[in-house]
Amino acid sequence: MHKKIFGAAVLVVGTGAALAAAAIPAASVTASPEPVSGIIRQAEAYATADPIAEKGMQEAVRLCMAKAGFDYAPPISDLTLDLNGAIGFKRLTVDAAKASGYASTRPQGPREPAAESADGKLFANPAFTDALTGPDDTAPKATVGGMGTSSGGCRGEAMTQIYGNAEHYMLATGIAYNSFFPASLSASGDSGITKAVTDWTACMKETSYASFANPQQAADAGSAAGGQEEFRIAVTDAVCRDKTGFHTALDKVLDKYLTTRMQELAPQIEQVKEIRRAAAANAARLAAAESK
């Protein structure tokens, strides 16, 4: 069976997050005695790939695949990291709940195309997948920090053209995305999380949905119910999150562990910032050349 690779960062992120979580022991990051308030925002921004560089990756793949005889541009991943979600409670606002129920808390990122779709037919063609990622048995692989990706075919060429090499691509996308899971796993055992859930549960007990032990149970039940019942559960849930300061409490707990983790990652963060600056510049040059 041929590989199916759809997004830019998703190649590493899609499997990397699960691998990272499985390999990281509980409480692997200690809480900082002097947490930086709001550092969670810096961490989540760092975990998100540079949009200009990713647009360049898309265009570089498209041009390469056109030379191979295929009309294909990969989707750009809009994957962003929600570290509240990494603990198990994706952010939910009252406005989002009113507008779309639990839709905003569901998985992000490109999905495998339907078999009968144009892209689905392309991925069923061995010649297409060979051009995109290289033949299964001979395609080169790049590995960083125990995570690997194919660096062959047009995707490999695009990684080199935009990011310099496949290893830099991985560092600036999937590795960066996965780098804070040790902190979120450690934070999940903090008593502050327990208190936030307890406060939320107490609020919910005053509503028609008193049986839920935590927001994830409410989200699961709402998503399973669908329709107007999903909206009712989601809005009730979101109101209690708002009243109890649920996500603010989670952010404060995460800040303690992320402060430590950001200090540990400082050399890598500086390296990734430079990789992204260079990648964005390469993407801009490619765009300028194509516009002539």
Backbone as CSV, one residue per row, in Angstrom:
resi,resn,N_x,N_y,N_z,CA_x,CA_y,CA_z,C_x,C_y,C_z
1,MET,0.856,-1.204,0.000,0.000,0.000,0.000,0.882,1.241,0.000
2,HIS,0.539,2.235,-0.794,1.345,3.437,-0.894,1.018,4.412,0.215
3,LYS,2.005,5.211,0.561,1.827,6.208,1.615,0.826,7.249,1.161
4,LYS,0.090,7.800,2.117,-0.818,8.893,1.824,-0.465,10.049,2.744
5,ILE,0.016,11.135,2.159,0.477,12.275,2.922,-0.256,13.492,2.390
6,PHE,-0.971,14.182,3.262,-1.873,15.207,2.763,-1.489,16.625,3.140
7,GLY,-1.031,16.838,4.329,-0.712,18.190,4.742,0.780,18.384,4.854
8,ALA,1.179,19.574,5.241,2.594,19.836,5.409,3.054,19.326,6.763
9,ALA,2.612,19.999,7.827,3.037,19.559,9.158,2.371,18.264,9.573
10,VAL,1.249,17.941,8.966,0.503,16.758,9.387,1.303,15.478,9.232
11,LEU,2.245,15.473,8.300,3.057,14.274,8.114,3.697,13.845,9.415
12,VAL,4.291,14.780,10.117,4.914,14.471,11.395,3.903,14.557,12.520
13,VAL,3.082,15.604,12.488,2.167,15.846,13.595,1.158,14.726,13.754
14,GLY,0.644,14.236,12.648,-0.417,13.241,12.734,-0.032,12.016,13.512
15,THR,1.194,11.535,13.325,1.648,10.374,14.064,2.569,10.756,15.196
16,GLY,3.242,11.879,15.051,4.234,12.276,16.038,3.652,12.560,17.401
17,ALA,2.466,13.186,17.435,1.877,13.504,18.724,1.609,12.252,19.526
18,ALA,1.073,11.242,18.859,0.777,9.992,19.561,2.058,9.299,20.010
19,LEU,3.078,9.325,19.162,4.345,8.708,19.532,4.961,9.426,20.711
20,ALA,4.915,10.756,20.675,5.509,11.525,21.759,4.797,11.245,23.070
21,ALA,3.487,11.244,23.025,2.723,11.016,24.245,2.995,9.650,24.829
22,ALA,3.161,8.656,23.959,3.389,7.303,24.436,4.765,7.149,25.063
23,ALA,5.713,7.992,24.626,7.088,7.818,25.069,7.456,8.665,26.277
24,ILE,6.610,9.621,26.632,6.960,10.562,27.685,6.384,10.104,29.022
25,PRO,7.208,9.908,30.043,6.688,9.497,31.344,5.927,10.625,32.010
26,ALA,5.028,10.280,32.899,4.258,11.286,33.629,5.202,12.135,34.466
27,ALA,4.826,13.403,34.662,5.576,14.320,35.519,7.033,14.451,35.084
28,SER,7.285,14.520,33.770,8.645,14.627,33.266,9.151,16.060,33.269
29,VAL,8.263,17.031,33.494,8.641,18.437,33.567,8.200,18.969,34.929
30,THR,9.088,19.663,35.608,8.752,20.203,36.922,8.112,21.577,36.796
31,ALA,7.284,21.920,37.750,6.642,23.232,37.770,7.648,24.300,38.169
32,SER,7.661,25.413,37.452,8.565,26.505,37.782,8.075,27.230,39.031
33,PRO,8.980,27.565,39.944,8.574,28.349,41.120,8.270,29.795,40.752
34,GLU,8.700,30.217,39.563,8.452,31.579,39.091,7.873,31.526,37.674
35,PRO,6.629,31.048,37.551,6.043,30.916,36.208,5.845,32.258,35.525
36,VAL,6.026,32.255,34.222,5.783,33.451,33.417,4.316,33.456,33.017
37,SER,3.568,34.431,33.495,2.143,34.498,33.191,1.921,34.675,31.692
38,GLY,1.081,33.831,31.124,0.753,33.940,29.713,1.741,33.292,28.776
39,ILE,2.714,32.577,29.308,3.707,31.944,28.435,3.074,30.855,27.573
40,ILE,1.887,30.394,27.977,1.166,29.415,27.154,0.937,29.950,25.746
41,ARG,0.706,31.261,25.617,0.461,31.835,24.289,1.735,31.759,23.435
42,GLN,2.880,32.001,24.052,4.143,31.888,23.324,4.377,30.452,22.871
43,ALA,4.078,29.511,23.759,4.278,28.099,23.429,3.378,27.673,22.280
44,GLU,2.112,28.050,22.341,1.179,27.652,21.286,1.545,28.301,19.958
45,ALA,2.064,29.534,19.998,2.499,30.199,18.766,3.726,29.498,18.188
46,TYR,4.659,29.114,19.041,5.853,28.410,18.581,5.496,27.071,17.943
47,ALA,4.473,26.417,18.456,4.080,25.102,17.953,3.412,25.169,16.584
48,THR,3.047,26.362,16.134,2.339,26.527,14.862,3.324,26.846,13.744
49,ALA,3.254,26.110,12.656,4.170,26.318,11.531,3.978,27.697,10.910
50,ASP,5.046,28.228,10.319,4.984,29.530,9.663,4.082,29.454,8.428
51,PRO,3.042,30.284,8.353,2.095,30.165,7.238,2.703,30.512,5.877
52,ILE,3.652,31.442,5.838,4.279,31.800,4.562,5.138,30.645,4.062
53,ALA,5.890,30.044,4.976,6.715,28.898,4.597,5.852,27.733,4.136
54,GLU,4.744,27.504,4.821,3.871,26.397,4.439,3.209,26.640,3.084
55,LYS,2.879,27.897,2.797,2.356,28.232,1.471,3.417,27.968,0.409
56,GLY,4.676,28.264,0.750,5.768,27.971,-0.168,5.932,26.479,-0.402
57,MET,5.786,25.686,0.670,5.843,24.225,0.519,4.768,23.749,-0.442
58,GLN,3.572,24.269,-0.282,2.463,23.876,-1.152,2.786,24.189,-2.611
59,GLU,3.295,25.386,-2.852,3.585,25.792,-4.228,4.751,24.999,-4.805
60,ALA,5.760,24.732,-3.994,6.903,23.957,-4.478,6.481,22.537,-4.845
61,VAL,5.619,21.936,-4.041,5.107,20.598,-4.368,4.276,20.653,-5.641
62,ARG,3.432,21.676,-5.752,2.564,21.798,-6.934,3.387,21.882,-8.213
63,LEU,4.419,22.719,-8.195,5.245,22.890,-9.384,5.982,21.606,-9.738
64,CYS,6.510,20.929,-8.737,7.226,19.677,-8.969,6.281,18.603,-9.520
65,MET,5.081,18.511,-8.945,4.128,17.504,-9.404,3.638,17.808,-10.810
66,ALA,3.555,19.095,-11.156,3.159,19.465,-12.522,4.194,18.969,-13.528
67,LYS,5.468,19.064,-13.168,6.523,18.555,-14.042,6.417,17.042,-14.223
68,ALA,5.883,16.372,-13.183,5.713,14.917,-13.248,4.418,14.528,-13.952
69,GLY,3.635,15.544,-14.342,2.414,15.271,-15.085,1.154,15.201,-14.262
70,PHE,1.200,15.722,-13.026,0.027,15.659,-12.153,-0.402,17.058,-11.727
71,ASP,-1.690,17.312,-11.797,-2.260,18.585,-11.347,-2.661,18.413,-9.878
72,TYR,-1.767,18.796,-8.985,-2.016,18.560,-7.559,-1.313,19.606,-6.700
73,ALA,-2.058,20.181,-5.783,-1.493,21.069,-4.767,-1.943,20.541,-3.414
74,PRO,-1.030,20.210,-2.525,-1.430,19.666,-1.222,-2.140,20.712,-0.390
75,PRO,-3.071,20.316,0.452,-3.720,21.283,1.339,-2.729,21.807,2.360
76,ILE,-2.921,23.033,2.758,-2.090,23.623,3.810,-2.751,23.331,5.151
77,SER,-2.008,22.748,6.053,-2.561,22.445,7.365,-2.809,23.732,8.144
78,ASP,-3.998,23.822,8.746,-4.275,24.954,9.635,-4.188,24.497,11.091
79,LEU,-3.420,23.450,11.318,-3.307,22.860,12.636,-2.658,23.837,13.616
80,THR,-3.324,24.084,14.723,-2.782,24.900,15.798,-2.857,24.104,17.091
81,LEU,-1.966,24.418,18.010,-1.909,23.666,19.258,-2.746,24.342,20.332
82,ASP,-3.663,23.595,20.908,-4.456,24.034,22.058,-3.978,23.204,23.240
83,LEU,-3.161,23.805,24.093,-2.589,23.040,25.194,-3.615,22.683,26.259
84,ASN,-4.730,23.417,26.330,-5.844,22.958,27.157,-6.354,21.635,26.609
85,GLY,-6.409,21.548,25.275,-6.842,20.316,24.633,-5.871,19.179,24.863
86,ALA,-4.572,19.508,24.976,-3.578,18.474,25.238,-3.795,17.838,26.610
87,ILE,-4.352,18.611,27.544,-4.706,18.064,28.859,-5.972,17.218,28.753
88,GLY,-6.805,17.535,27.776,-8.037,16.783,27.584,-9.280,17.636,27.505
89,PHE,-9.082,18.979,27.573,-10.231,19.873,27.581,-10.030,21.006,26.584
90,LYS,-10.347,20.757,25.311,-10.179,21.790,24.296,-11.000,23.022,24.651
91,ARG,-10.463,24.159,24.307,-11.134,25.414,24.642,-12.522,25.483,24.013
92,LEU,-13.440,26.034,24.765,-14.801,26.235,24.272,-15.335,27.529,24.862
93,THR,-15.714,28.464,24.007,-16.310,29.712,24.455,-17.825,29.645,24.303
94,VAL,-18.513,30.539,24.980,-19.974,30.587,24.875,-20.380,30.919,23.440
95,ASP,-19.669,31.856,22.827,-20.006,32.239,21.448,-19.831,31.062,20.493
96,ALA,-18.740,30.315,20.643,-18.506,29.161,19.770,-19.556,28.088,19.991
97,ALA,-19.936,27.870,21.241,-20.954,26.864,21.549,-22.298,27.247,20.938
98,LYS,-22.645,28.524,21.018,-23.909,28.985,20.437,-23.894,28.867,18.910
99,ALA,-22.723,29.119,18.321,-22.634,29.130,16.861,-22.554,27.740,16.258
100,SER,-21.841,26.822,16.925,-21.586,25.533,16.280,-21.495,24.361,17.244
101,GLY,-22.056,24.476,18.425,-22.001,23.365,19.364,-20.571,23.039,19.731
102,TYR,-20.200,21.778,19.552,-18.842,21.344,19.877,-17.940,21.265,18.644
103,ALA,-18.359,21.834,17.532,-17.579,21.723,16.299,-16.154,22.239,16.469
104,SER,-15.985,23.317,17.251,-14.661,23.918,17.408,-13.713,23.053,18.224
105,THR,-14.235,22.044,18.915,-13.384,21.189,19.744,-13.005,19.887,19.043
106,ARG,-13.500,19.703,17.843,-13.232,18.446,17.138,-11.886,18.486,16.437
107,PRO,-11.374,17.332,15.995,-10.032,17.274,15.398,-9.871,18.216,14.222
108,GLN,-8.644,18.776,14.097,-8.313,19.696,13.018,-7.522,18.980,11.930
109,GLY,-7.237,19.765,10.917,-6.269,19.298,9.925,-6.887,18.565,8.753
110,PRO,-6.111,18.434,7.674,-6.599,17.732,6.479,-6.940,16.283,6.778
111,ARG,-7.912,15.788,6.104,-8.322,14.390,6.262,-8.118,13.651,4.942
112,GLU,-8.090,12.349,5.019,-7.914,11.545,3.815,-9.075,11.793,2.859
113,PRO,-8.780,12.066,1.583,-9.858,12.359,0.640,-10.705,11.127,0.351
114,ALA,-11.954,11.380,0.034,-12.847,10.278,-0.317,-12.327,9.574,-1.564
115,ALA,-12.521,8.258,-1.603,-11.969,7.457,-2.704,-12.448,7.934,-4.066
116,GLU,-13.693,8.412,-4.136,-14.241,8.812,-5.429,-13.906,10.253,-5.801
117,SER,-13.273,11.000,-4.883,-12.914,12.386,-5.168,-11.708,12.438,-6.111
118,ALA,-11.445,13.638,-6.655,-10.304,13.794,-7.565,-8.996,13.440,-6.871
119,ASP,-8.803,13.932,-5.639,-7.575,13.614,-4.913,-7.531,12.143,-4.527
120,GLY,-8.680,11.587,-4.190,-8.719,10.165,-3.850,-8.258,9.297,-5.011
121,LYS,-8.667,9.659,-6.208,-8.250,8.914,-7.406,-6.753,9.080,-7.666
122,LEU,-6.243,10.279,-7.387,-4.812,10.491,-7.551,-4.010,9.590,-6.614
123,PHE,-4.409,9.546,-5.342,-3.658,8.765,-4.358,-3.776,7.258,-4.587
124,ALA,-4.751,6.865,-5.375,-4.872,5.443,-5.730,-3.944,5.066,-6.875
125,ASN,-3.293,6.067,-7.470,-2.408,5.849,-8.611,-0.963,5.707,-8.105
126,PRO,-0.346,4.539,-8.257,1.023,4.351,-7.765,2.023,5.349,-8.352
127,ALA,1.824,5.737,-9.588,2.746,6.688,-10.207,2.672,8.043,-9.508
128,PHE,1.486,8.403,-9.067,1.306,9.673,-8.358,2.028,9.654,-7.019
129,THR,1.815,8.592,-6.236,2.442,8.536,-4.916,3.958,8.408,-5.026
130,ASP,4.431,7.724,-6.069,5.875,7.652,-6.285,6.442,9.041,-6.567
131,ALA,5.722,9.824,-7.357,6.181,11.180,-7.666,6.122,12.077,-6.435
132,LEU,5.104,11.898,-5.619,4.910,12.771,-4.465,5.906,12.482,-3.348
133,THR,6.102,11.208,-3.024,6.922,10.866,-1.853,8.068,9.917,-2.158
134,GLY,8.151,9.446,-3.393,9.163,8.461,-3.744,8.625,7.059,-3.566
135,PRO,9.185,6.075,-4.245,8.728,4.692,-4.099,8.842,4.213,-2.653
136,ASP,7.868,3.415,-2.222,7.838,2.936,-0.844,9.145,2.277,-0.417
137,ASP,9.705,1.476,-1.290,10.844,0.652,-0.889,12.193,1.360,-1.008
138,THR,12.239,2.474,-1.717,13.530,3.146,-1.914,13.532,4.609,-1.486
139,ALA,12.402,5.151,-1.100,12.336,6.570,-0.736,13.213,6.846,0.484
140,PRO,14.004,7.921,0.444,14.836,8.255,1.608,13.971,8.675,2.795
141,LYS,14.492,8.511,3.984,13.788,8.884,5.214,14.653,9.861,5.997
142,ALA,13.994,10.782,6.666,14.692,11.700,7.568,14.176,11.445,8.972
143,THR,15.080,11.472,9.943,14.703,11.216,11.329,15.269,12.297,12.235
144,VAL,14.410,12.811,13.114,14.827,13.798,14.106,14.178,13.435,15.425
145,GLY,14.975,13.270,16.448,14.431,13.006,17.772,13.544,11.786,17.850
146,GLY,13.869,10.773,17.073,13.082,9.549,17.103,11.861,9.570,16.221
147,MET,11.560,10.692,15.578,10.438,10.782,14.651,10.967,10.828,13.225
148,GLY,10.236,10.204,12.317,10.716,10.134,10.952,9.667,10.506,9.931
149,THR,10.145,10.846,8.738,9.252,11.139,7.625,9.958,10.802,6.324
150,SER,9.194,10.512,5.305,9.759,10.317,3.982,10.280,11.642,3.467
151,SER,11.470,11.613,2.900,12.038,12.837,2.343,12.296,12.677,0.849
152,GLY,11.528,11.791,0.225,11.685,11.552,-1.197,10.654,12.285,-2.025
153,GLY,10.755,12.127,-3.338,9.769,12.684,-4.253,9.669,14.195,-4.183
154,CYS,8.530,14.693,-4.653,8.325,16.143,-4.704,8.233,16.767,-3.324
155,ARG,7.734,16.022,-2.346,7.684,16.584,-0.997,9.095,16.773,-0.455
156,GLY,9.961,15.812,-0.706,11.336,15.956,-0.266,12.028,17.121,-0.947
157,GLU,11.784,17.284,-2.254,12.368,18.410,-2.982,11.862,19.738,-2.416
158,ALA,10.575,19.770,-2.097,9.999,20.998,-1.563,10.571,21.318,-0.177
159,MET,10.762,20.301,0.647,11.365,20.515,1.965,12.729,21.172,1.824
160,THR,13.531,20.671,0.880,14.870,21.217,0.663,14.802,22.626,0.090
161,GLN,13.906,22.836,-0.869,13.799,24.145,-1.514,13.357,25.225,-0.532
162,ILE,12.414,24.905,0.336,11.860,25.915,1.243,12.567,25.921,2.595
163,TYR,12.769,24.751,3.183,13.312,24.686,4.541,14.817,24.395,4.606
164,GLY,15.428,24.092,3.476,16.851,23.787,3.468,17.138,22.306,3.428
165,ASN,16.391,21.536,4.210,16.483,20.077,4.196,15.302,19.507,4.974
166,ALA,15.137,18.198,4.901,13.983,17.559,5.547,14.058,17.663,7.063
167,GLU,15.275,17.623,7.607,15.419,17.719,9.063,14.963,19.085,9.566
168,HIS,15.308,20.132,8.849,14.845,21.468,9.232,13.335,21.577,9.121
169,TYR,12.788,20.985,8.075,11.327,20.965,7.915,10.658,20.318,9.124
170,MET,11.183,19.177,9.537,10.599,18.473,10.676,10.706,19.285,11.959
171,LEU,11.868,19.898,12.191,12.050,20.699,13.390,11.061,21.856,13.444
172,ALA,10.833,22.496,12.297,10.005,23.696,12.252,8.513,23.407,12.189
173,THR,8.147,22.144,12.014,6.724,21.800,11.931,6.365,20.761,13.002
174,GLY,6.515,19.504,12.689,6.056,18.462,13.600,6.787,18.399,14.923
175,ILE,8.117,18.576,14.920,8.868,18.517,16.170,8.467,19.690,17.066
176,ALA,8.334,20.873,16.484,7.902,22.035,17.269,6.508,21.807,17.849
177,TYR,5.625,21.245,17.036,4.259,20.989,17.503,4.252,20.032,18.692
178,ASN,5.076,19.029,18.634,5.076,18.000,19.674,5.892,18.358,20.911
179,SER,6.622,19.446,20.873,7.620,19.702,21.904,7.059,20.042,23.276
180,PHE,5.771,20.382,23.358,5.228,20.786,24.658,4.375,19.718,25.321
181,PHE,4.265,18.560,24.703,3.472,17.501,25.332,4.055,17.016,26.657
182,PRO,5.381,17.016,26.854,5.874,16.668,28.193,5.336,17.605,29.266
183,ALA,5.236,18.898,28.929,4.727,19.869,29.900,3.242,19.671,30.157
184,SER,2.468,19.432,29.103,1.021,19.261,29.300,0.720,17.976,30.065
185,LEU,1.503,16.929,29.807,1.306,15.684,30.544,1.622,15.871,32.025
186,SER,2.675,16.615,32.313,3.019,16.887,33.701,1.946,17.763,34.355
187,ALA,1.483,18.762,33.618,0.461,19.661,34.163,-0.842,18.935,34.457
188,SER,-1.122,17.889,33.692,-2.405,17.190,33.868,-2.536,16.557,35.250
189,GLY,-1.409,16.339,35.940,-1.466,15.772,37.276,-1.458,16.807,38.384
190,ASP,-1.482,18.090,38.024,-1.428,19.166,39.004,-2.764,19.329,39.715
191,SER,-2.712,19.640,40.997,-3.943,19.802,41.788,-4.801,20.949,41.270
192,GLY,-4.172,21.914,40.582,-4.943,23.026,40.024,-5.921,22.569,38.960
193,ILE,-5.559,21.515,38.219,-6.478,20.969,37.215,-7.657,20.309,37.915
194,THR,-7.364,19.569,38.968,-8.427,18.905,39.726,-9.420,19.922,40.266
195,LYS,-8.910,21.034,40.809,-9.800,22.072,41.346,-10.648,22.701,40.249
196,ALA,-10.045,22.951,39.082,-10.799,23.550,37.982,-11.948,22.654,37.556
197,VAL,-11.684,21.347,37.482,-12.737,20.393,37.116,-13.802,20.335,38.202
198,THR,-13.394,20.341,39.460,-14.348,20.295,40.583,-15.262,21.514,40.557
199,ASP,-14.693,22.680,40.307,-15.500,23.907,40.249,-16.489,23.851,39.090
200,TRP,-16.029,23.351,37.942,-16.914,23.225,36.781,-18.046,22.240,37.087
201,THR,-17.719,21.125,37.704,-18.725,20.106,38.034,-19.779,20.672,38.972
202,ALA,-19.343,21.468,39.953,-20.291,22.074,40.893,-21.259,22.996,40.162
203,CYS,-20.747,23.727,39.178,-21.612,24.602,38.381,-22.616,23.779,37.582
204,MET,-22.154,22.709,36.956,-23.028,21.875,36.131,-24.115,21.190,36.957
205,LYS,-23.848,20.939,38.217,-24.848,20.287,39.071,-26.076,21.166,39.297
206,GLU,-25.943,22.438,39.008,-27.065,23.369,39.134,-27.837,23.508,37.830
207,THR,-27.501,22.661,36.840,-28.145,22.712,35.533,-28.866,21.391,35.255
208,SER,-29.393,21.281,34.054,-30.069,20.041,33.647,-29.091,18.935,33.290
209,TYR,-27.799,19.234,33.333,-26.782,18.258,32.945,-25.822,18.018,34.110
210,ALA,-26.391,17.537,35.192,-25.633,17.396,36.445,-24.776,16.138,36.502
211,SER,-24.932,15.238,35.536,-24.260,13.941,35.644,-22.840,13.922,35.093
212,PHE,-22.440,14.963,34.387,-21.115,14.946,33.764,-20.021,15.213,34.793
213,ALA,-18.976,14.373,34.755,-17.893,14.502,35.728,-16.841,15.520,35.293
214,ASN,-16.786,15.815,33.990,-15.807,16.778,33.487,-16.245,17.255,32.101
215,PRO,-15.618,18.316,31.604,-16.028,18.853,30.307,-15.897,17.873,29.145
216,GLN,-14.955,16.953,29.202,-14.817,15.997,28.102,-16.024,15.081,28.024
217,GLN,-16.541,14.683,29.161,-17.765,13.873,29.160,-18.914,14.637,28.526
218,ALA,-19.020,15.919,28.845,-20.075,16.740,28.257,-19.896,16.846,26.747
219,ALA,-18.658,17.064,26.308,-18.387,17.181,24.874,-18.699,15.879,24.148
220,ASP,-18.318,14.761,24.749,-18.601,13.462,24.125,-20.102,13.229,24.010
221,ALA,-20.818,13.552,25.071,-22.269,13.351,25.072,-22.946,14.275,24.072
222,GLY,-22.494,15.526,24.024,-23.091,16.474,23.096,-22.848,16.088,21.653
223,SER,-21.611,15.679,21.355,-21.283,15.274,19.986,-22.070,14.040,19.577
224,ALA,-22.254,13.112,20.514,-23.017,11.898,20.217,-24.490,12.215,19.996
225,ALA,-25.015,13.179,20.750,-26.437,13.541,20.638,-26.721,14.272,19.339
226,GLY,-25.850,15.216,18.988,-26.052,15.987,17.772,-27.267,16.893,17.861
227,GLY,-27.529,17.602,16.777,-28.718,18.446,16.698,-28.788,19.501,17.794
228,GLN,-30.004,19.867,18.147,-30.208,20.917,19.145,-29.750,20.504,20.530
229,GLU,-29.771,19.189,20.823,-29.301,18.737,22.128,-27.806,19.002,22.279
230,GLU,-27.057,18.828,21.205,-25.634,19.153,21.262,-25.441,20.617,21.618
231,PHE,-26.204,21.485,20.987,-26.082,22.917,21.260,-26.453,23.237,22.706
232,ARG,-27.485,22.602,23.211,-27.894,22.864,24.601,-26.806,22.443,25.583
233,ILE,-26.251,21.258,25.368,-25.183,20.785,26.260,-23.965,21.692,26.126
234,ALA,-23.588,22.006,24.896,-22.388,22.813,24.665,-22.502,24.193,25.305
235,VAL,-23.653,24.826,25.153,-23.823,26.165,25.733,-23.807,26.095,27.256
236,THR,-24.473,25.106,27.824,-24.466,24.944,29.279,-23.045,24.707,29.783
237,ASP,-22.324,23.838,29.108,-20.932,23.545,29.425,-20.096,24.819,29.347
238,ALA,-20.215,25.555,28.237,-19.405,26.754,28.028,-19.712,27.828,29.065
239,VAL,-20.971,27.954,29.423,-21.347,28.942,30.449,-20.676,28.603,31.776
240,CYS,-20.664,27.327,32.136,-20.000,26.925,33.377,-18.495,27.108,33.300
241,ARG,-17.920,26.860,32.137,-16.486,27.122,31.981,-16.208,28.600,32.196
242,ASP,-17.062,29.437,31.644,-16.886,30.876,31.769,-17.082,31.328,33.223
243,LYS,-18.137,30.864,33.855,-18.440,31.269,35.237,-17.338,30.874,36.211
244,THR,-16.765,29.704,36.015,-15.761,29.195,36.956,-14.332,29.543,36.553
245,GLY,-14.173,30.225,35.430,-12.826,30.548,34.973,-12.016,29.306,34.650
246,PHE,-12.683,28.331,34.056,-12.076,27.018,33.840,-10.793,27.102,33.011
247,HIS,-10.866,27.719,31.843,-9.691,27.747,30.970,-8.616,28.694,31.505
248,THR,-9.021,29.739,32.210,-8.027,30.602,32.851,-7.241,29.820,33.890
249,ALA,-7.946,28.985,34.649,-7.275,28.153,35.664,-6.314,27.168,35.011
250,LEU,-6.743,26.542,33.909,-5.858,25.613,33.205,-4.633,26.333,32.654
251,ASP,-4.839,27.533,32.126,-3.712,28.302,31.592,-2.681,28.587,32.685
252,LYS,-3.158,28.936,33.861,-2.235,29.253,34.960,-1.432,28.029,35.379
253,VAL,-2.076,26.882,35.399,-1.348,25.649,35.711,-0.322,25.365,34.620
254,LEU,-0.730,25.463,33.379,0.180,25.191,32.268,1.366,26.146,32.252
255,ASP,1.133,27.403,32.612,2.227,28.372,32.643,3.385,27.890,33.514
256,LYS,3.073,27.223,34.617,4.123,26.746,35.529,5.042,25.741,34.845
257,TYR,4.454,24.835,34.112,5.231,23.773,33.463,5.831,24.238,32.149
258,LEU,5.126,25.125,31.458,5.647,25.634,30.185,6.826,26.570,30.399
259,THR,6.842,27.279,31.506,7.999,28.124,31.809,9.260,27.270,31.874
260,THR,9.166,26.147,32.569,10.298,25.220,32.646,10.631,24.649,31.271
261,ARG,9.605,24.215,30.558,9.822,23.573,29.258,10.415,24.542,28.239
262,MET,9.951,25.782,28.237,10.499,26.777,27.307,11.971,27.034,27.600
263,GLN,12.344,27.008,28.868,13.756,27.178,29.220,14.571,25.990,28.709
264,GLU,14.030,24.779,28.853,14.719,23.584,28.368,14.900,23.630,26.851
265,LEU,13.917,24.171,26.160,13.914,24.162,24.698,14.573,25.386,24.080
266,ALA,15.095,26.290,24.893,15.587,27.577,24.381,16.512,27.444,23.169
267,PRO,17.518,26.560,23.185,18.383,26.450,21.993,17.609,25.997,20.755
268,GLN,16.704,25.026,20.927,15.921,24.542,19.791,14.986,25.623,19.283
269,ILE,14.401,26.384,20.190,13.476,27.447,19.786,14.198,28.479,18.926
270,GLU,15.392,28.859,19.316,16.159,29.819,18.528,16.498,29.239,17.155
271,GLN,16.858,27.962,17.117,17.157,27.316,15.843,15.934,27.300,14.934
272,VAL,14.791,26.962,15.501,13.558,26.885,14.715,13.143,28.266,14.222
273,LYS,13.313,29.283,15.033,12.986,30.642,14.594,13.809,31.014,13.369
274,GLU,15.090,30.663,13.384,15.953,30.974,12.246,15.564,30.154,11.021
275,ILE,15.253,28.881,11.221,14.795,28.027,10.114,13.536,28.605,9.482
276,ARG,12.608,29.039,10.322,11.350,29.590,9.807,11.573,30.907,9.065
277,ARG,12.468,31.746,9.585,12.762,33.004,8.882,13.324,32.720,7.484
278,ALA,14.250,31.787,7.416,14.843,31.446,6.122,13.811,30.799,5.202
279,ALA,12.962,29.931,5.765,11.942,29.253,4.960,10.932,30.247,4.402
280,ALA,10.527,31.209,5.224,9.581,32.228,4.757,10.202,33.060,3.640
281,ALA,11.492,33.362,3.779,12.182,34.122,2.727,12.259,33.317,1.435
282,ASN,12.552,32.032,1.546,12.591,31.168,0.358,11.217,31.078,-0.299
283,ALA,10.173,30.989,0.524,8.812,30.932,-0.007,8.456,32.224,-0.730
284,ALA,8.871,33.359,-0.156,8.588,34.649,-0.784,9.305,34.766,-2.126
285,ARG,10.549,34.255,-2.183,11.286,34.293,-3.453,10.606,33.424,-4.505
286,LEU,10.121,32.275,-4.093,9.426,31.404,-5.030,8.164,32.066,-5.556
287,ALA,7.414,32.693,-4.652,6.183,33.380,-5.063,6.488,34.511,-6.035
288,ALA,7.566,35.251,-5.750,7.945,36.374,-6.644,8.358,35.860,-8.017
289,ALA,9.095,34.761,-8.036,9.518,34.199,-9.315,8.343,33.720,-10.131
290,GLU,7.362,33.133,-9.474,6.191,32.619,-10.181,5.266,33.728,-10.685
291,SER,5.336,34.890,-10.030,4.449,35.997,-10.430,4.985,36.762,-11.635
292,LYS,6.237,36.519,-11.994,6.824,37.232,-13.144,6.293,36.706,-14.471
